[in-house]
């Protein structure tokens, strides 16, 4: 009613004229103010007017809060997104190609179209094995905070269903202390994490892999993984009955995918069905990234007798597999896995920290980004499968590594016989800045470059033994005791103590041989689970019965290839991209509630051609997997009849020189050698289609090499 019946406001009383001015003493005869006269209507002095204007400006600015700025930014981003989406859907489908061709000239036919014109047709069934993080995961059972997300994707797809819930703050109590958390993100972290003790599901949570080709065709809309390859295979007649996506929960250890989901049994049954329903033609298997290690495990599992294995017998692979075309395979592990497990970092994270210090470690609203990431990823046992294998024999020691002499400059010259590496003038290459790649983790740039004789190391493993006898004397008090927010985020650094942290830094430098001990020291629970499922050594005698255990099956240095002399094995990967190989670390400036170790992004090389960039030593590779890991086994370890390849299966190295897209309209490019983008590389897709249509490795042209992989392989002194 107050809006309908508004009382009349009382009128202010009229101003009373000033007594001095009523008699007109301040006015002249014409009614003008006399000079020097004063009255109540006189203008304020300039200083007072400026102060009043400044105060009014402050009041106006105070009305624009941080929330207003955030809403304005979100509104601008959303408006721009919807505008671009509208324009994209409104334009003809051929418009981007038309514009690209107008700039760069006519585009080549996609490989599927080209080979269809040549008369190639579908022959061998194809099996795809996705790698880590590229396969979708969906929710089957969850806690109350995930209500309404049944069979919605928690990983992959649009991720949109995860964020449809209203995000709000709520209080939780940990050890009697109250802390405020965010509803949505932490609920997602809780459901994506596995049990710390078993490496399987947490009570009341079931997250399962998406099945079918849609499981990994796109990671998110517009970001392809397998979609381009699938579309090109379809051009020559492939369809879902001749293609199979071997989806699995990539968080689990390989053997646990069978224990929980019977995934290995399903892969075996589906391959047998594909062979039986396609005229007996054996399958072509195409694993990518960590899927390479997963399928290596499968080939041993399927031969092994039950209950540990699938009971297929020693000739199963020979009967069912024509070729294994490994794409970007981390056969011998990746240094990137060490940085991820040690400090939840990689080169990009280190750069982001340098640009915006402490943002990723901030305690804003209870969201400690990197600590939550470490809490989650350290429960994913599969990540431990990619820790470097072979120790100092493969990766080098304090003074030596196979890549000694590598220059961090782009090389466009193709080297078919890379055993002799020369420049365009035929002269031996000169390497002015030697890099000690064997030092995978160094505390300080000076330590990374110093002669080994000048490095004084304190044996941290003795520190660990000392701690057993003197409770908390060396590892020190729990670093989380004084900050309650630390208690909400499980990382084993909170149990390590100041003494243990200092001992890790005092050891100064770690090679592949000591990295395992380092991880066992800083993350004993994680590595205790991992030691049941993975091994990182080199077998002395592969006939030893102990190598029949599944923990050795994903390590090519501790297992034999199947008895399948007609089966071909390809190692296909990109080259020409700086790839993480070793790291310079430092202690974090505030270690109490932070991850105590960080990549030192301030460590830089002397010039633009230096291999040290932002605390990371770079080598040749596909941006994720170094050439050494991707190529060694097919270049030497399995080449011919060796103790790792007793049946003499033929192996081929196929490298693809990286060429970035020339403009934005080309998307991720058709000649990329990057770890995931290579899945759209036309040359790689053409090679795969030819093999699937019946060609052999020799008919492809054998090896295709641009790097020094043969030269580096010869430097590794391994008994074959």
C-alpha positions as CSV (number, residue, x, y, z in Angstrom):
1,X,0.0,0.0,0.0
2,X,2.9,2.3,0.6
3,X,3.5,2.2,-3.2
4,X,-0.1,3.2,-3.9
5,X,-0.6,5.7,-1.2
6,X,2.4,8.0,-1.0
7,X,2.1,10.8,1.5
8,X,2.8,14.3,0.4
9,X,6.2,15.3,1.6
10,X,6.2,18.4,3.7
11,X,7.5,21.4,1.8
12,X,10.6,23.1,3.2
13,X,10.0,26.5,4.6
14,X,10.9,29.5,2.4
15,X,14.3,30.9,3.0
16,X,14.4,34.0,5.2
17,X,16.2,36.9,3.6
18,X,19.4,37.9,5.4
19,X,18.9,41.0,7.5
20,X,22.0,42.6,6.0
21,X,20.8,42.1,2.5
22,X,17.1,43.1,3.2
23,X,18.0,46.7,3.4
24,X,19.9,46.5,0.2
25,X,23.1,47.7,1.7
26,X,25.1,45.1,-0.4
27,X,23.5,46.2,-3.6
28,X,24.2,49.2,-5.7
29,X,21.6,51.4,-7.3
30,X,21.1,49.0,-10.2
31,X,20.6,45.9,-8.0
32,X,24.1,44.5,-8.5
33,X,26.3,43.2,-5.7
34,X,28.8,45.7,-4.5
35,X,32.4,44.8,-4.8
36,X,33.8,43.3,-1.6
37,X,30.4,42.6,-0.2
38,X,29.8,39.2,1.5
39,X,26.6,37.2,1.6
40,X,25.4,33.6,2.3
41,X,25.2,33.0,-1.5
42,X,28.9,33.5,-2.1
43,X,30.7,30.7,-4.0
44,X,32.9,28.4,-1.9
45,X,36.7,28.7,-2.2
46,X,38.4,26.5,-4.9
47,X,40.0,24.2,-2.3
48,X,36.7,23.3,-0.8
49,X,35.1,22.6,-4.2
50,X,37.9,20.3,-5.2
51,X,37.6,18.4,-1.9
52,X,33.9,18.0,-2.4
53,X,34.3,16.7,-6.0
54,X,36.9,14.2,-4.8
55,X,34.6,13.0,-2.1
56,X,31.8,12.5,-4.6
57,X,34.1,10.6,-6.9
58,X,35.0,8.3,-4.0
59,X,31.4,7.6,-3.2
60,X,30.7,6.8,-6.9
61,X,33.6,4.4,-7.1
62,X,32.6,2.7,-3.9
63,X,29.4,1.6,-5.5
64,X,31.4,-0.5,-8.1
65,X,32.4,-3.6,-6.0
66,X,34.6,-6.6,-6.9
67,X,31.4,-8.6,-7.4
68,X,30.3,-6.1,-10.0
69,X,33.6,-6.4,-11.8
70,X,33.4,-10.2,-11.8
71,X,29.8,-10.1,-13.1
72,X,30.8,-7.6,-15.8
73,X,33.7,-9.8,-16.9
74,X,31.5,-13.0,-17.0
75,X,28.9,-11.1,-18.9
76,X,31.4,-10.0,-21.5
77,X,32.9,-13.4,-21.9
78,X,29.4,-15.1,-22.2
79,X,28.2,-12.5,-24.7
80,X,31.3,-12.9,-26.8
81,X,31.0,-16.7,-26.7
82,X,27.3,-16.7,-27.7
83,X,28.1,-14.2,-30.5
84,X,30.9,-16.4,-31.9
85,X,28.8,-19.5,-31.5
86,X,25.9,-17.9,-33.4
87,X,28.2,-16.8,-36.2
88,X,29.8,-20.2,-36.4
89,X,26.4,-21.9,-36.7
90,X,25.1,-19.3,-39.1
91,X,28.0,-19.5,-41.6
92,X,28.1,-22.2,-44.3
93,X,30.0,-25.3,-43.4
94,X,32.5,-24.7,-46.2
95,X,33.2,-21.1,-45.2
96,X,36.3,-21.8,-43.0
97,X,37.8,-24.0,-45.7
98,X,37.0,-21.4,-48.3
99,X,38.8,-18.7,-46.3
100,X,41.7,-21.0,-45.5
101,X,42.2,-21.9,-49.2
102,X,42.0,-18.2,-50.1
103,X,44.9,-17.5,-47.8
104,X,47.1,-20.6,-48.2
105,X,45.9,-22.1,-51.5
106,X,44.0,-25.4,-52.1
107,X,44.0,-27.9,-49.2
108,X,45.0,-31.5,-49.8
109,X,42.3,-34.2,-49.7
110,X,42.0,-35.8,-46.3
111,X,43.8,-39.2,-46.2
112,X,40.6,-41.2,-46.3
113,X,39.4,-39.4,-49.5
114,X,42.8,-39.8,-51.1
115,X,43.1,-43.5,-50.4
116,X,39.5,-44.2,-51.3
117,X,40.3,-42.7,-54.8
118,X,43.2,-45.1,-54.9
119,X,40.8,-48.0,-54.3
120,X,41.7,-48.9,-50.7
121,X,38.9,-50.6,-48.8
122,X,38.4,-51.7,-45.2
123,X,40.1,-55.1,-44.4
124,X,41.5,-55.6,-40.9
125,X,39.3,-54.6,-37.9
126,X,40.7,-51.7,-35.9
127,X,41.0,-51.4,-32.1
128,X,41.7,-48.1,-30.5
129,X,43.3,-47.9,-27.0
130,X,43.1,-44.4,-25.5
131,X,45.7,-43.0,-23.2
132,X,45.5,-41.3,-19.8
133,X,42.8,-38.5,-19.3
134,X,41.5,-38.7,-22.9
135,X,38.7,-41.2,-22.1
136,X,35.4,-40.1,-20.6
137,X,34.3,-41.1,-17.1
138,X,30.7,-41.1,-15.8
139,X,29.1,-41.3,-12.4
140,X,27.1,-44.4,-11.4
141,X,26.9,-43.8,-7.7
142,X,27.9,-40.8,-5.6
143,X,27.5,-38.8,-2.4
144,X,24.7,-36.3,-1.8
145,X,26.6,-33.4,-3.3
146,X,26.5,-35.3,-6.7
147,X,22.7,-35.9,-6.7
148,X,21.2,-35.6,-10.1
149,X,24.5,-36.5,-11.9
150,X,23.7,-40.2,-12.5
151,X,25.5,-41.3,-15.7
152,X,26.7,-37.8,-16.3
153,X,30.3,-37.3,-17.3
154,X,32.6,-36.2,-14.6
155,X,35.5,-36.3,-17.0
156,X,35.5,-35.4,-20.7
157,X,32.5,-34.2,-22.8
158,X,31.4,-30.7,-21.9
159,X,32.0,-31.0,-18.1
160,X,28.8,-28.9,-18.0
161,X,26.7,-31.3,-16.0
162,X,29.2,-31.1,-13.2
163,X,28.7,-27.4,-12.9
164,X,24.9,-27.3,-13.1
165,X,24.7,-27.7,-9.4
166,X,24.6,-24.5,-7.4
167,X,28.0,-23.8,-6.0
168,X,27.8,-22.6,-2.4
169,X,29.9,-22.6,0.7
170,X,29.4,-25.0,3.5
171,X,31.1,-25.8,6.7
172,X,32.8,-29.1,7.4
173,X,34.6,-30.3,10.6
174,X,37.9,-32.1,10.4
175,X,39.5,-33.2,13.7
176,X,37.3,-30.8,15.5
177,X,38.2,-27.8,13.4
178,X,35.6,-26.0,11.3
179,X,36.6,-25.0,7.7
180,X,34.7,-23.5,4.8
181,X,34.7,-25.3,1.5
182,X,33.2,-24.8,-1.9
183,X,30.4,-27.2,-2.9
184,X,31.0,-28.0,-6.5
185,X,34.8,-28.3,-7.2
186,X,35.6,-30.2,-4.0
187,X,32.7,-32.5,-4.6
188,X,34.1,-33.3,-8.0
189,X,37.6,-33.8,-6.6
190,X,36.1,-36.2,-4.0
191,X,34.4,-38.3,-6.7
192,X,37.4,-38.3,-9.1
193,X,39.8,-39.5,-6.3
194,X,40.3,-43.2,-5.5
195,X,40.8,-44.9,-2.2
196,X,44.3,-44.2,-0.7
197,X,44.7,-47.7,0.6
198,X,43.2,-49.9,-2.1
199,X,43.6,-47.8,-5.3
200,X,39.9,-48.7,-6.1
201,X,36.6,-47.0,-5.5
202,X,35.9,-45.0,-2.3
203,X,32.9,-46.2,-0.3
204,X,29.7,-45.0,-1.8
205,X,31.3,-43.8,-5.1
206,X,31.3,-45.5,-8.5
207,X,32.8,-43.8,-11.5
208,X,33.0,-45.9,-14.6
209,X,34.4,-45.4,-18.1
210,X,32.2,-44.3,-21.0
211,X,31.9,-47.1,-23.6
212,X,31.8,-47.0,-27.4
213,X,33.5,-44.8,-29.9
214,X,32.1,-41.7,-28.2
215,X,34.3,-42.5,-25.1
216,X,37.3,-40.8,-26.6
217,X,36.5,-39.3,-30.0
218,X,36.5,-35.8,-28.5
219,X,37.9,-34.8,-25.2
220,X,35.6,-31.8,-25.1
221,X,33.4,-30.5,-27.9
222,X,35.7,-29.1,-30.7
223,X,38.9,-30.8,-29.3
224,X,39.3,-34.0,-31.1
225,X,41.3,-37.0,-30.0
226,X,40.3,-40.0,-32.1
227,X,37.5,-38.4,-34.2
228,X,39.6,-37.4,-37.2
229,X,41.1,-40.8,-37.5
230,X,37.7,-42.5,-37.2
231,X,36.2,-40.2,-39.8
232,X,39.0,-41.0,-42.3
233,X,38.7,-44.7,-41.7
234,X,35.0,-44.4,-42.4
235,X,35.9,-43.0,-45.8
236,X,37.2,-46.4,-46.9
237,X,34.3,-48.4,-45.5
238,X,34.9,-48.8,-41.8
239,X,32.0,-48.6,-39.4
240,X,31.3,-49.5,-35.8
241,X,31.2,-53.2,-36.4
242,X,34.8,-53.1,-37.7
243,X,36.1,-50.6,-35.1
244,X,36.3,-50.9,-31.3
245,X,37.2,-48.4,-28.6
246,X,38.9,-50.3,-25.8
247,X,37.8,-47.8,-23.1
248,X,39.0,-48.4,-19.6
249,X,39.2,-46.4,-16.3
250,X,42.6,-44.8,-16.9
251,X,42.9,-43.9,-13.2
252,X,43.3,-47.5,-12.1
253,X,46.4,-49.6,-12.2
254,X,46.3,-51.9,-15.2
255,X,45.6,-55.1,-13.4
256,X,42.9,-53.4,-11.3
257,X,40.9,-52.6,-14.4
258,X,40.4,-56.4,-14.7
259,X,39.8,-56.8,-10.9
260,X,37.1,-54.2,-10.8
261,X,35.6,-54.0,-14.3
262,X,36.9,-57.1,-16.1
263,X,38.2,-54.7,-18.8
264,X,41.0,-56.9,-20.0
265,X,38.6,-59.8,-20.5
266,X,36.2,-57.6,-22.4
267,X,39.0,-56.5,-24.7
268,X,40.0,-60.1,-25.3
269,X,36.4,-61.1,-26.1
270,X,35.8,-58.1,-28.4
271,X,39.0,-58.8,-30.4
272,X,38.1,-62.4,-30.8
273,X,34.6,-61.3,-32.0
274,X,36.1,-58.8,-34.5
275,X,38.3,-61.5,-36.0
276,X,35.6,-64.1,-36.2
277,X,33.1,-61.7,-37.8
278,X,35.5,-60.2,-40.4
279,X,36.6,-63.3,-42.2
280,X,39.4,-64.2,-39.9
281,X,41.4,-61.0,-40.6
282,X,43.5,-60.1,-37.6
283,X,43.1,-56.8,-35.9
284,X,45.2,-53.7,-36.2
285,X,45.6,-52.2,-32.7
286,X,46.3,-48.5,-32.3
287,X,47.2,-47.5,-28.7
288,X,48.0,-43.9,-27.8
289,X,50.1,-42.5,-25.0
290,X,49.6,-44.5,-21.8
291,X,47.4,-46.8,-23.8
292,X,50.7,-48.2,-25.3
293,X,51.7,-49.4,-21.8
294,X,48.2,-50.7,-21.1
295,X,48.2,-52.8,-24.2
296,X,51.7,-54.1,-23.6
297,X,50.3,-55.3,-20.2
298,X,47.3,-56.8,-22.0
299,X,49.5,-58.8,-24.4
300,X,51.2,-60.5,-21.5
301,X,47.9,-60.9,-19.5
302,X,46.1,-62.6,-22.4
303,X,48.8,-65.2,-22.7
304,X,49.2,-65.9,-19.0
305,X,47.2,-68.7,-17.3
306,X,44.3,-67.8,-14.9
307,X,43.6,-66.6,-12.4
308,X,46.3,-63.9,-12.9
309,X,46.0,-63.9,-16.7
310,X,43.4,-64.4,-19.4
311,X,44.3,-68.0,-20.4
312,X,44.6,-67.3,-24.1
313,X,47.8,-69.3,-24.4
314,X,51.2,-68.4,-26.0
315,X,49.9,-68.1,-29.6
316,X,46.8,-65.9,-28.9
317,X,48.5,-62.7,-30.2
318,X,49.8,-64.4,-33.3
319,X,46.3,-65.6,-34.2
320,X,44.5,-62.3,-33.5
321,X,46.9,-59.3,-34.0
322,X,48.3,-58.2,-37.3
323,X,50.0,-55.0,-36.2
324,X,50.4,-52.8,-33.1
325,X,50.7,-49.1,-34.2
326,X,51.8,-47.3,-31.0
327,X,51.3,-43.5,-31.2
328,X,53.3,-41.3,-28.8
329,X,54.2,-44.3,-26.6
330,X,56.0,-43.6,-23.3
331,X,57.6,-47.1,-23.4
332,X,60.4,-46.1,-20.9
333,X,58.4,-43.5,-19.0
334,X,58.5,-39.7,-19.0
335,X,60.3,-37.2,-16.7
336,X,57.1,-35.3,-16.8
337,X,55.5,-37.9,-14.5
338,X,58.2,-37.3,-11.9
339,X,57.4,-33.6,-11.8
340,X,53.7,-34.3,-11.6
341,X,54.0,-36.7,-8.7
342,X,56.7,-34.7,-6.9
343,X,55.1,-31.2,-7.0
344,X,52.0,-31.4,-9.2
345,X,53.9,-29.3,-11.8
346,X,55.0,-29.2,-15.4
347,X,56.6,-26.5,-17.5
348,X,53.3,-24.7,-18.1
349,X,52.5,-24.6,-14.4
350,X,55.9,-23.3,-13.5
351,X,55.5,-20.5,-16.1
352,X,52.0,-19.7,-14.6
353,X,53.5,-19.5,-11.2
354,X,56.2,-17.1,-12.4
355,X,53.6,-14.8,-14.0
356,X,51.2,-14.8,-11.0
357,X,53.1,-15.9,-7.9
358,X,51.2,-17.8,-5.2
359,X,47.9,-17.8,-7.2
360,X,47.9,-21.5,-7.7
361,X,48.8,-22.0,-4.0
362,X,46.4,-19.5,-2.6
363,X,44.0,-20.4,0.2
364,X,41.1,-18.3,-1.3
365,X,37.8,-19.7,-0.2
366,X,39.5,-23.0,0.7
367,X,40.5,-23.7,-2.9
368,X,44.2,-24.7,-2.7
369,X,44.5,-25.7,-6.4
370,X,47.7,-27.6,-6.6
371,X,47.2,-29.3,-3.3
372,X,43.8,-30.6,-4.3
373,X,45.3,-31.7,-7.6
374,X,48.1,-33.6,-5.8
375,X,45.6,-35.1,-3.4
376,X,43.5,-36.4,-6.4
377,X,46.3,-37.5,-8.8
378,X,48.3,-39.3,-6.1
379,X,45.4,-41.7,-5.8
380,X,45.5,-42.5,-9.5
381,X,47.8,-45.5,-9.6
382,X,48.1,-45.4,-13.4
383,X,50.3,-42.3,-13.2
384,X,53.1,-44.4,-11.6
385,X,53.3,-46.6,-14.8
386,X,55.0,-43.6,-16.5
387,X,57.8,-43.1,-14.0
388,X,61.1,-43.5,-16.0
389,X,62.2,-47.1,-16.4
390,X,65.7,-48.5,-16.8
391,X,67.5,-46.3,-14.3
392,X,70.8,-44.7,-15.1
393,X,71.5,-47.3,-17.9
394,X,68.8,-45.7,-20.0
395,X,68.5,-42.1,-18.8
396,X,72.1,-41.4,-17.9
397,X,73.8,-40.5,-14.6
398,X,75.4,-37.4,-13.1
399,X,77.9,-37.0,-16.0
400,X,76.4,-38.8,-19.0
401,X,73.2,-39.2,-20.9
402,X,72.4,-40.6,-24.4
403,X,71.3,-37.2,-25.6
404,X,74.7,-35.6,-24.9
405,X,75.4,-33.0,-27.6
406,X,71.8,-32.3,-28.5
407,X,71.2,-28.7,-29.6
408,X,67.9,-27.0,-28.8
409,X,67.4,-25.6,-32.3
410,X,64.8,-26.5,-34.9
411,X,66.0,-29.0,-37.4
412,X,64.3,-29.2,-40.7
413,X,66.7,-31.5,-42.4
414,X,65.5,-35.1,-42.7
415,X,68.0,-37.7,-41.6
416,X,67.0,-41.2,-42.8
417,X,70.2,-42.8,-41.4
418,X,70.4,-41.0,-38.1
419,X,73.3,-43.1,-36.9
420,X,75.6,-40.3,-38.3
421,X,74.3,-36.8,-37.4
422,X,75.8,-34.1,-39.6
423,X,74.7,-30.6,-40.6
424,X,73.9,-29.5,-44.1
425,X,77.6,-28.9,-45.0
426,X,78.6,-32.4,-44.0
427,X,80.4,-31.2,-40.9
428,X,80.0,-32.7,-37.5
429,X,77.5,-30.7,-35.4
430,X,79.1,-28.5,-32.7
431,X,77.3,-28.5,-29.3
432,X,78.5,-25.4,-27.4
433,X,76.3,-25.9,-24.3
434,X,76.4,-29.4,-22.9
435,X,73.4,-30.4,-20.8
436,X,73.6,-33.0,-18.1
437,X,70.2,-34.6,-18.9
438,X,70.9,-37.5,-16.5
439,X,70.2,-35.2,-13.6
440,X,66.4,-35.4,-13.8
441,X,65.9,-33.3,-10.6
442,X,68.5,-30.8,-9.4
443,X,68.1,-28.3,-6.5
444,X,69.6,-25.2,-8.0
445,X,70.9,-24.3,-11.5
446,X,74.4,-24.4,-10.1
447,X,74.0,-28.0,-9.0
448,X,72.5,-28.9,-12.4
449,X,75.7,-27.6,-14.2
450,X,78.4,-28.4,-11.6
451,X,80.9,-31.2,-12.1
452,X,79.8,-34.3,-10.1
453,X,83.0,-34.1,-8.0
454,X,81.9,-30.8,-6.6
455,X,78.4,-31.9,-5.5
456,X,78.2,-32.8,-1.8
457,X,75.1,-35.0,-1.2
458,X,73.6,-35.9,2.2
459,X,72.0,-39.4,1.9
460,X,68.3,-38.8,2.6
461,X,67.7,-42.5,2.9
462,X,69.9,-42.6,6.0
463,X,67.8,-39.7,7.3
464,X,64.8,-42.0,6.8
465,X,66.4,-44.8,8.8
466,X,67.4,-42.3,11.5
467,X,63.8,-41.3,11.8
468,X,62.7,-44.8,12.5
469,X,64.8,-44.9,15.7
470,X,64.3,-41.3,16.8
471,X,60.6,-40.4,16.5
472,X,60.2,-37.1,14.7
473,X,63.9,-36.2,15.3
474,X,64.7,-35.8,11.7
475,X,61.4,-35.7,9.8
476,X,60.4,-33.2,12.4
477,X,56.9,-32.3,13.6
478,X,54.0,-32.7,11.2
479,X,54.0,-29.5,9.1
480,X,50.2,-29.4,9.1
481,X,49.8,-29.2,12.9
482,X,49.6,-25.5,13.0
483,X,47.3,-24.8,10.1
484,X,43.9,-26.4,10.0
485,X,43.3,-25.9,6.3
486,X,46.2,-28.3,5.6
487,X,44.3,-31.0,7.3
488,X,41.6,-31.0,4.7
489,X,44.0,-31.8,1.9
490,X,45.7,-35.1,2.0
491,X,49.2,-35.1,0.7
492,X,52.0,-37.0,2.3
493,X,54.2,-33.9,2.6
494,X,52.1,-33.0,5.6
495,X,53.6,-36.0,7.4
496,X,57.1,-35.5,6.1
497,X,58.2,-32.8,8.5
498,X,60.7,-30.0,8.1
499,X,63.7,-32.3,8.6
500,X,62.6,-34.6,5.9
501,X,62.0,-31.7,3.5
502,X,65.4,-30.3,4.1
503,X,67.0,-33.7,3.7
504,X,65.4,-34.0,0.2
505,X,66.9,-30.6,-0.8
506,X,70.3,-31.4,0.7
507,X,70.7,-34.5,-1.5
508,X,70.8,-31.9,-4.3
509,X,70.5,-34.1,-7.4
510,X,68.5,-37.1,-8.5
511,X,69.0,-39.4,-11.5
512,X,66.6,-42.0,-12.8
513,X,68.3,-44.5,-10.5
514,X,67.5,-42.4,-7.3
515,X,64.2,-40.9,-8.4
516,X,62.3,-44.1,-7.2
517,X,63.9,-43.7,-3.8
518,X,63.0,-40.1,-3.7
519,X,59.3,-40.8,-4.4
520,X,59.3,-43.6,-1.9
521,X,60.6,-41.1,0.7
522,X,58.2,-38.3,0.0
523,X,55.1,-40.4,-0.9
524,X,55.5,-43.8,0.9
525,X,51.8,-44.7,0.8
526,X,51.4,-44.0,-2.9
527,X,54.6,-45.8,-3.8
528,X,53.7,-48.8,-1.6
529,X,50.5,-49.2,-3.7
530,X,52.5,-48.7,-6.9
531,X,55.1,-51.3,-6.0
532,X,52.4,-53.9,-6.2
533,X,51.5,-53.0,-9.8
534,X,54.6,-51.6,-11.5
535,X,58.4,-52.1,-11.7
536,X,61.1,-49.9,-13.2
537,X,64.2,-52.0,-13.5
538,X,66.0,-54.1,-16.1
539,X,65.6,-57.8,-16.1
540,X,68.8,-59.9,-15.8
541,X,67.1,-63.2,-16.7
542,X,63.7,-63.0,-18.3
543,X,63.3,-66.7,-17.7
544,X,63.2,-66.1,-14.0
545,X,59.6,-67.2,-12.8
546,X,59.2,-63.9,-10.9
547,X,58.8,-62.1,-14.2
548,X,55.5,-63.9,-14.6
549,X,54.0,-61.5,-12.1
550,X,51.7,-58.7,-13.6
551,X,53.8,-55.9,-12.0
552,X,56.4,-56.5,-14.7
553,X,54.1,-56.7,-17.7
554,X,54.0,-53.0,-18.6
555,X,57.8,-52.6,-18.5
556,X,59.4,-53.5,-21.8
557,X,62.7,-54.0,-20.1
558,X,61.3,-56.7,-17.8
559,X,59.1,-58.7,-20.1
560,X,59.2,-60.5,-23.5
561,X,57.1,-59.6,-26.5
562,X,54.5,-62.3,-27.5
563,X,55.5,-65.3,-29.6
564,X,54.2,-63.7,-32.8
565,X,56.8,-63.5,-35.5
566,X,54.3,-62.2,-38.1
567,X,53.1,-59.4,-35.9
568,X,54.5,-56.0,-36.7
569,X,55.2,-53.3,-34.1
570,X,55.3,-49.6,-35.0
571,X,56.5,-46.7,-32.9
572,X,54.9,-43.6,-34.3
573,X,55.6,-40.2,-32.6
574,X,56.2,-36.5,-33.3
575,X,59.6,-34.8,-33.2
576,X,60.9,-31.3,-33.4
577,X,59.1,-29.9,-30.3
578,X,61.0,-29.0,-27.1
579,X,60.1,-31.7,-24.5
580,X,60.6,-31.8,-20.8
581,X,63.6,-33.9,-19.9
582,X,65.0,-32.6,-16.5
583,X,64.1,-30.0,-13.9
584,X,65.7,-27.4,-11.7
585,X,63.9,-27.2,-8.3
586,X,63.9,-25.0,-5.3
587,X,62.3,-25.0,-1.8
588,X,59.0,-23.2,-1.8
589,X,59.2,-19.8,0.0
590,X,56.3,-20.7,2.4
591,X,56.3,-24.4,3.0
592,X,54.0,-24.7,6.0
593,X,50.7,-25.3,4.1
594,X,52.2,-25.4,0.6
595,X,53.7,-28.1,-1.5
596,X,57.3,-27.6,-0.3
597,X,59.1,-28.0,-3.6
598,X,58.7,-25.9,-6.8
599,X,60.3,-25.8,-10.2
600,X,62.5,-22.8,-10.2
601,X,61.1,-20.8,-13.1
602,X,63.8,-18.2,-12.8
603,X,66.5,-20.6,-13.9
604,X,67.2,-19.7,-17.5
605,X,70.0,-20.6,-20.0
606,X,72.4,-18.1,-21.5
607,X,70.7,-17.4,-24.8
608,X,67.7,-18.2,-26.9
609,X,69.1,-21.5,-28.1
610,X,69.7,-22.7,-24.6
611,X,67.9,-25.9,-23.6
612,X,67.1,-24.5,-20.1
613,X,63.8,-22.6,-20.2
614,X,61.9,-21.6,-17.0
615,X,63.6,-24.2,-14.8
616,X,63.1,-27.1,-17.3
617,X,65.8,-28.7,-19.5
618,X,64.3,-29.5,-22.9
619,X,65.2,-32.2,-25.4
620,X,63.6,-33.5,-28.6
621,X,60.2,-35.1,-28.6
622,X,56.5,-34.5,-29.0
623,X,56.1,-32.0,-26.1
624,X,55.3,-34.8,-23.6
625,X,57.3,-37.9,-24.5
626,X,61.1,-37.6,-25.2
627,X,62.4,-39.3,-28.3
628,X,64.5,-41.6,-26.2
629,X,61.4,-43.1,-24.5
630,X,59.2,-43.3,-27.6
631,X,61.8,-44.7,-30.0
632,X,64.4,-46.8,-28.2
633,X,62.6,-50.2,-28.0
634,X,61.7,-50.2,-31.7
635,X,65.0,-48.7,-32.8
636,X,67.2,-51.2,-30.8
637,X,65.6,-53.0,-27.8
638,X,63.2,-55.0,-30.0
639,X,65.0,-54.7,-33.3
640,X,65.6,-58.2,-34.7
641,X,65.8,-61.2,-32.4
642,X,66.7,-60.0,-28.9
643,X,66.0,-61.3,-25.4
644,X,63.1,-58.9,-25.3
645,X,61.8,-60.0,-28.7
646,X,62.7,-63.7,-28.9
647,X,60.3,-64.4,-31.9
648,X,61.8,-61.6,-34.0
649,X,58.6,-59.6,-34.6
650,X,59.4,-56.8,-37.0
651,X,59.7,-53.3,-35.6
652,X,59.5,-49.9,-37.3
653,X,60.2,-46.3,-36.2
654,X,58.0,-43.7,-37.9
655,X,58.7,-40.2,-36.9
656,X,56.6,-37.1,-37.9
657,X,58.3,-33.8,-38.0
658,X,56.3,-31.1,-36.3
659,X,54.9,-28.3,-38.5
660,X,52.5,-25.9,-36.7
661,X,49.4,-24.6,-38.4
662,X,50.1,-21.5,-40.6
663,X,47.0,-19.7,-39.4
664,X,44.2,-19.9,-36.9
665,X,41.7,-21.2,-39.5
666,X,43.7,-24.4,-39.8
667,X,42.9,-25.3,-36.2
668,X,45.4,-27.6,-34.7
669,X,47.0,-28.3,-38.1
670,X,47.4,-31.4,-40.3
671,X,51.1,-31.8,-39.9
672,X,51.4,-31.5,-36.1
673,X,53.8,-33.7,-34.1
674,X,52.4,-32.7,-30.7
675,X,51.4,-35.5,-28.4
676,X,47.7,-35.3,-28.9
677,X,47.4,-33.1,-32.0
678,X,49.4,-35.8,-34.0
679,X,46.1,-37.7,-34.0
680,X,45.1,-35.3,-36.8
681,X,48.4,-35.6,-38.7
682,X,47.5,-36.5,-42.3
683,X,50.7,-38.4,-42.8
684,X,50.2,-40.6,-39.7
685,X,46.6,-41.2,-40.6
686,X,47.5,-42.3,-44.1
687,X,50.1,-44.7,-42.7
688,X,47.5,-46.2,-40.3
689,X,44.9,-46.6,-43.1
690,X,47.3,-48.3,-45.4
691,X,48.2,-50.9,-42.7
692,X,44.6,-51.4,-41.9
693,X,43.8,-52.0,-45.6
694,X,46.5,-54.7,-45.7
695,X,49.9,-53.1,-46.3
696,X,53.0,-54.0,-44.4
697,X,55.7,-51.9,-42.7
698,X,58.1,-52.5,-45.6
699,X,55.4,-51.3,-48.1
700,X,55.2,-48.1,-46.1
701,X,58.9,-47.6,-46.6
702,X,60.3,-49.0,-43.4
703,X,61.7,-46.5,-40.9
704,X,61.1,-42.8,-41.2
705,X,63.5,-40.9,-38.9
706,X,64.2,-37.2,-38.4
707,X,65.9,-37.4,-35.0
708,X,69.1,-38.9,-33.6
709,X,67.3,-41.9,-32.1
710,X,69.6,-44.5,-33.6
711,X,72.6,-42.6,-32.5
712,X,71.3,-42.2,-29.0
713,X,70.2,-45.9,-28.8
714,X,73.7,-47.0,-29.7
715,X,75.1,-45.1,-26.7
716,X,72.9,-47.2,-24.3
717,X,74.9,-50.2,-23.2
718,X,72.2,-52.8,-22.5
719,X,72.5,-56.5,-22.9
720,X,70.2,-57.6,-25.7
